[in-house]
């Protein structure tokens, strides 16, 4: 009997900001390789801690620096036949500029309802819901 394969470790963030009108906006990234919309995330480098990797991935995929906040649920699923574990945080965008790349060709800043509709994977929609629940628990409006 073979031992189960160790999961591929990754990390990311539900990246948010207040738009011009003061309403909550969520950043989604479009990956042309998969033609999907998701939260910024990626594989951890050898020896990298999950939060450091999440912040690096946000910077690489969106061009944004951010301030981490609440810990969000970890996503566990199978990708390309291998178990994958992705740790997430809420993160407020502080500054930066998006530059398209081969990996991420577009970033969209959307109100929560529109972001939820655009997300490709159900697990990313659930993650957005968890993020919104943490904001509601602090008395912050969860919808624009």
N, C-alpha and C positions, 0 to 999 in steps of 0.2 A: 504494500500500500504506500502510495506516495504522499508526502506532506502537502497540504494545500499551499498554493502559490501565494507568496507575500503580496499584499496589495501595493499597487502603484500609489505613491503618496503625492498629493497635490494640495493646493490651497488657493483661495480667492476671496473676493469681497463683493458684497452688494454695495456698490458705489453710489453715493447720493450727494445732492447739493440742493440749495434753494435757488430757483430760477429768478429771472428778472422781476417777476411779480411776487416773489416770496413763496411760491408753491414748491412742494417737494418734487424733485426730478430724480429719476433712476437712470444710471448709465448702463446700456447694453452694448455688447460688442458683436459684430458680424464677422464670422470666420468663413472666408470663401471656400476653403478646403471642404467644409462640411455644409456650407450654405445654411448656417443656423445662427440664431441670436441667443446669446447667453450672458451670464455675468462674467466679468474678467476672472480668469483662473488659469492655473498651469501647474506642471510638475515641479516638485521641489528638487533643488540641486543637492548633490551628496553633502550631508552634514548641515544643511540649511534648516533652520527652525520654521515651523509652519507659518507663523505670523510674518516673519521676515520674507518668506517666499510669497505670501499673499500680497504684501505691499510691493514687492518687486514685480510681480505679475501685473498688478494694476498699473504701475508705472510703464512697463513694457507694452502693454496692450492698449492703454488709453492715453498715455502721456501725462497722466495726472499724479501729483503727489496727494497723499491723503492722510487723514487722522483716523486710526482705528478706533472702533467703539465696541459694541456688544458682540459677544461670541454668538454665532448662529449655528443651527444644526449642521452636523457633518453629513455629507452625502456619501453613501456606499452603493456602488453599482458595478456592473461588469462592462468594460469597454474593450473592444477588440479581443474578446475572449479572456481578458485578465481582470481580476478584481481591482477596483479603484476606490480610494478613500480621499475625499476632498473636504478639508476643513475650511470653514468660512467665518468671516467677520463682517459686521457693518462697518463702513468707512465713509467719512465725509471728505469729499474732494476739496482740496485747499487751493491748488494752483496747477497750471500746466496747460499744454496744448497737444492735441491729438495729431499724430502724423501717421497716415496710412502705411501699412506694411503688408508683406506677403501673408502673414498670419492673421492680421485683423485689418480689414479694408474700410470698415465704417464703425463709428460710435454714434449711438442715438441717446439723447437725454430726453426721457419721456415721463409724463405723469404716471403714477403707479398703475392705474387701470390700463393705460395703453401699453405700459411695459409688460404687464402680465399677459396681455393678448399677444404681444409680439414674441415672447419667449417661446422657444421651440420645444424644450423638454418640460414635462410635468414637474420633475424634481426641482427645476429652476423656478417654476411658479410657486411651489410650496416654500422654497427658500425666501422668495419675495414676501409671501404671506407671513412667514416667521419674522422677517425684518420689520414689517409693518406692525405686527403685534408687539414687538419690543418698543416701538415708538409710541404706540397707543398706551402702553403700560406707564409711560412717563408723562402722559397727558398731552402729548404732541398729536395734532390731527394726523390721521392716517390717510386721508384722501385730500386731493387738491380742492 
